[in-house]
């Protein structure tokens, strides 16, 4: 199926190239005929008709290419981008015309293959993996020009098939199995041990059963939370390269998060200082998950009656363009400075005993990081032991 798709995709691009070449050749031949006839009063009109015809053909080709979901870029011999379809614009941004292709795809092998196509006029297929700012994987076909989009006959068409979802799904399977087998091992062993005791020498011991059954229920709840957070994290990682496009209001999101945690927040000096509307491009439910996890940590790792405060204001250049900052600050137990870089790692716990006691899975901040990445935002964490933690999340304005 995959081979069939690539063959079809290649055929589409080849047809476009062929049509473009035909247009160019036809235009040149028509111009030659006019020059040979050299009839007064007809030359200028004839050239005008041919030019108009070529423009119409080019516009029709652009419409066809813009309907293709895959990314198509055309570069000249200097590797400057001379054309890119709507899918490529959506992926890389609008303002990339005439920029060097390395500003979008800084991969040495790709640049070398463009040179080879220009030199040998052969088609090359390659895998392209990007790791920054987010993981992306493409199957790339490089075709030799010319086309009607670029005057220079020495040009290269890049056809990119996005296989990120497929590759991530493959990696997800192995990662999920490894994480589940490791993290669920402890509660499973615990439950198994208690069950063996209850069904063995303590089967008639009601006091032992009263003691062990609540512990088993606690371990089962822990397993349930682990599985829930693992599935949530894996789903987010699979979609991380797809930036949300909805217009959402941070004021409404934080108000909703406050309602979710209202019962627990009553034990703290809580203030939500967001009074104005702050619109960003995002996913409403995922942003609720972000701030719900952060607030949940403030509750779990702060003593009763301590202060928890939410603020929102103008950005300070952490992300490109105009932005907003959401700040959630508490006066909790804090985090040692040397451990701050590891806070967003899977299953990392500053205090493992405390985390298990309050029901933490060690996945909350990893989920926060990946959702913020998906929103092309920035996460900033400041903390000191016994002086609390402040987490700032930077988002571009809508």
Steps between C-alpha positions, in 0.01 A plus 500: 500500500781735595692420180186565295457839666859604432467392137180703464654802674805484279279470192308815599818704535646360179181592313518854637863526391419363157212742454722786614773402257246469222372848578850644489590323176169597340553860601854506356388341171212743468732792558737364233212474249403860569857619456530313172178648364592843637172658387462865605229549764464127569818429702407685819144364500622142438749511787230640728266210414772240563599658831137502612461135404812400697380693806162326485669159473731579790208614715318177423808298603522697825135414577572130445814500718327695776237225525767241589524430874870426482770768502645623169788747477691617194852642536737657250866408450594720796256298716275801549129418531311623193169325561327302773144371512236569765591189701862615522389850599286355778791290626784753475325839489405750231808721480763263362503589129853571368655375825767230493350155552740442791307759703214246508678167457854520638603147404839452325386185314207688347724783377744249350218315324371825350849552354498145361161548334622826343816327377366164380135593423387183678223437755615434857294365791612543861381493861502831682485517880474827691546517876472876560280666608290178488549151360383468138565232240458535121552283195645741241504466121726742311425560130697701244337814347442720309143611575289798403535619861875561468663669200833331568503154336728379780238450770390217731153396615480362855202276574470431875270230639444551875537162676538644850179340629604154376851516644374637833239224521770237448718651772200545727438125507848414625518797743159427646580132561832592664342766725203287599711194582736708714258728687222247556734232630510635858123532562437166328753322719347665806143397411612147412678465833200613702266272304726200563502584872121540519436181304765311696572494871292818562187384323312478832671805653245786477740750656765429234240534226381835638861617495601369157188572291525884530868479401412292193230751403755780534746315276224429246415873495866576442508258206187662356655848528823380339319346203281809458798738502708275273222484242450877523873569459536258210200652320643850545843395373343351187327832424779731617602607148144615419452854630143573623313765301197590716455842662483448877476734796752449782263671743231235437750214520645609836149561635406144401814362666411691817156337501653153457723543806261717699457247784875464566575870443276593793782388729737758349525875456415486130475798264418499130594851387402458134219746431551575128469287187826357359455320168754251365502229233454172681308190605254574783498156662876452484566841653265410784716190551814716507381741767312230692826305539690810614231598753481139618874505573467827693228341714689173558834660588383794711392510860143599585420874508800581277459743210430387141464776241423520127593800282503575127665784310699610197789284383869584515642348182524133601299404190495657154264795457252648745430271792340447840643353821293294741663475844401252773689562822484319834677511837553125517799280582684605183752315283881489535670704225707207371185296441304763305627385154354152564153605614337426161658154461273196508467350848746743657407581858680750723377309806387150401351424842304826508382449141364152575339623820303773318418276203744639241594295193806699395341576162314827563777741402601283202141538376520877560826528303373314194170690483685833529735385222200412283373856550846631399523654845774518759512358853694684770547361854646687796522348847690495828471247783250617763429820298252363250485456125395725214414350163460734205351393168557722195256495206483695174197726466223393267 
